[in-house]
Amino acid sequence: MKDTRLSDVLHVLLHLDQVEEPVTSEVLAQSIGTNPAVFRRTMAGLRNAGYVQAGRGQGGGWKLARPLSQISLLDVYQALGQPTLFAIGNRSDRPDCKIERNVNEALKDTMSQAEDLFLQRFGAISLDTLVPSRAGRSKHER
C-alpha cells in the first residue's frame, strides 16, 4: 500500500496558499479522500513545526503560518515523521547466510545513498516553486 501523506499534505498546503480565509478540516479532508480526524492527525506535525495554524470554532480552520517560499519539501517530510521513501526491504530469514548478508549490505548501502539524494533534493525545493502559473510567488510575497 502506498503512503500518500506527503503528496496529500503538499496538495493541501498549495491550496491553502490560494485562499485568504481558514479552511475547515472537513473540507480539506474531503479534498484528499480521508476523514477529518485522520486529516487533523496528519497535519499535527506541520502545526507543531509552525508551518500551519489551526483555529477552532466559528470561522476556524487551517491556514498557512508562513509563506510557501519558507517551507521546503524536506520540512514537510520531516514534519510528517519521515515516512518511508522506499518499499524495498531486506531478507532476514537466514542471518547466518553469507549471500543474504552480502545482498542486504549492498541494498542497505544503495538505499542509503538514494535516500541521501532524496533528502538533499527535498531540501532544495521550496513549496512556492510548485504553485502552477504563479512563477514561484505566493500571496504572502506580493
C-alpha positions as CSV (number, residue, x, y, z in Angstrom):
1,M,0.0,0.0,0.0
2,K,1.3,3.4,-0.9
3,D,1.8,6.1,1.7
4,T,0.4,9.3,0.1
5,R,0.6,11.5,3.1
6,L,3.4,13.6,1.6
7,S,1.7,14.3,-1.7
8,D,-1.7,14.8,0.1
9,V,-0.2,17.4,2.5
10,L,1.6,19.2,-0.3
11,H,-1.7,19.4,-2.2
12,V,-3.4,20.9,0.9
13,L,-0.6,23.4,1.6
14,L,-0.6,24.6,-2.0
15,H,-4.4,25.1,-1.9
16,L,-4.2,26.9,1.5
17,D,-1.9,29.4,-0.3
18,Q,-4.7,30.2,-2.7
19,V,-7.3,31.3,-0.1
20,E,-7.5,34.1,2.4
21,E,-9.8,32.5,4.9
22,P,-9.1,29.4,7.0
23,V,-10.4,26.1,5.6
24,T,-12.1,23.5,7.8
25,S,-10.7,20.0,8.4
26,E,-13.9,18.6,6.8
27,V,-13.3,20.4,3.5
28,L,-9.6,19.6,3.4
29,A,-10.1,16.0,4.4
30,Q,-12.6,15.6,1.7
31,S,-10.2,17.1,-0.9
32,I,-7.7,14.3,-0.2
33,G,-10.2,11.5,0.4
34,T,-9.8,10.9,4.1
35,N,-11.8,11.8,7.2
36,P,-11.3,14.9,9.3
37,A,-9.9,13.1,12.3
38,V,-7.2,11.4,10.2
39,F,-6.5,14.7,8.5
40,R,-6.0,16.5,11.8
41,R,-3.6,13.8,13.0
42,T,-1.7,14.0,9.7
43,M,-1.4,17.8,10.0
44,A,-0.4,17.9,13.7
45,G,3.3,17.7,12.9
46,L,3.1,20.6,10.5
47,R,1.2,22.6,13.1
48,N,3.8,21.8,15.7
49,A,6.6,22.8,13.3
50,G,4.9,26.2,12.7
51,Y,4.0,25.7,9.1
52,V,0.3,25.9,9.5
53,Q,-2.2,27.2,12.1
54,A,-5.5,25.7,13.1
55,G,-8.3,27.6,14.7
56,R,-11.4,26.1,16.4
57,G,-15.0,27.2,16.4
58,Q,-16.9,29.6,14.2
59,G,-14.5,30.9,11.5
60,G,-11.9,28.4,12.5
61,G,-9.9,26.2,10.2
62,W,-6.5,25.7,8.7
63,K,-4.2,28.4,7.2
64,L,-0.6,28.8,6.4
65,A,1.6,30.2,9.2
66,R,4.4,31.2,6.8
67,P,4.9,31.8,3.1
68,L,5.4,28.7,0.9
69,S,8.8,30.1,0.0
70,Q,9.9,29.4,3.6
71,I,8.8,25.8,3.5
72,S,10.7,23.1,1.7
73,L,9.8,19.6,0.7
74,L,12.2,18.4,3.4
75,D,10.4,20.5,6.0
76,V,7.1,18.8,5.2
77,Y,8.7,15.3,5.0
78,Q,10.3,15.8,8.4
79,A,7.1,17.2,9.9
80,L,5.2,14.1,8.8
81,G,7.7,12.0,10.8
82,Q,9.9,11.0,7.8
83,P,7.6,8.4,6.1
84,T,9.4,5.5,4.4
85,L,10.7,6.6,1.0
86,F,11.2,3.1,-0.4
87,A,9.2,-0.1,-0.1
88,I,12.3,-2.3,-0.7
89,G,13.3,-4.4,2.2
90,N,16.0,-6.9,3.1
91,R,15.5,-10.6,3.7
92,S,16.2,-11.8,7.2
93,D,15.3,-15.4,7.1
94,R,18.8,-16.7,7.5
95,P,21.1,-14.1,9.1
96,D,24.0,-16.6,9.1
97,C,23.8,-17.0,5.3
98,K,26.8,-15.1,3.6
99,I,24.8,-14.5,0.4
100,E,21.9,-12.9,2.3
101,R,24.3,-10.7,4.3
102,N,26.1,-9.6,1.1
103,V,22.8,-8.8,-0.6
104,N,21.5,-7.0,2.4
105,E,24.6,-4.9,2.7
106,A,24.6,-3.9,-1.0
107,L,20.9,-3.0,-0.7
108,K,21.5,-1.1,2.5
109,D,24.3,1.0,1.0
110,T,22.5,1.7,-2.2
111,M,19.2,2.6,-0.5
112,S,21.1,4.9,2.0
113,Q,22.7,6.7,-0.9
114,A,19.4,7.1,-2.7
115,E,17.7,8.4,0.5
116,D,20.5,10.9,1.0
117,L,20.0,12.2,-2.6
118,F,16.2,12.4,-2.0
119,L,16.7,14.4,1.2
120,Q,19.2,16.7,-0.4
121,R,16.8,17.4,-3.3
122,F,13.8,17.8,-0.9
123,G,15.8,20.5,1.0
124,A,16.5,22.4,-2.2
125,I,12.8,22.7,-3.3
126,S,10.6,25.3,-1.7
127,L,6.9,24.9,-2.0
128,D,6.3,28.2,-3.8
129,T,8.0,26.6,-6.8
130,L,5.2,24.1,-7.0
131,V,2.4,26.6,-7.4
132,P,1.2,26.4,-11.0
133,S,1.1,29.6,-13.1
134,R,2.3,31.9,-10.3
135,A,6.1,31.7,-11.2
136,G,7.1,30.8,-7.6
137,R,5.4,33.8,-5.9
138,S,2.9,33.2,-3.1
139,K,0.2,35.6,-2.0
140,H,2.4,36.4,1.1
141,E,5.1,37.8,-1.1
142,R,3.1,40.2,-3.3
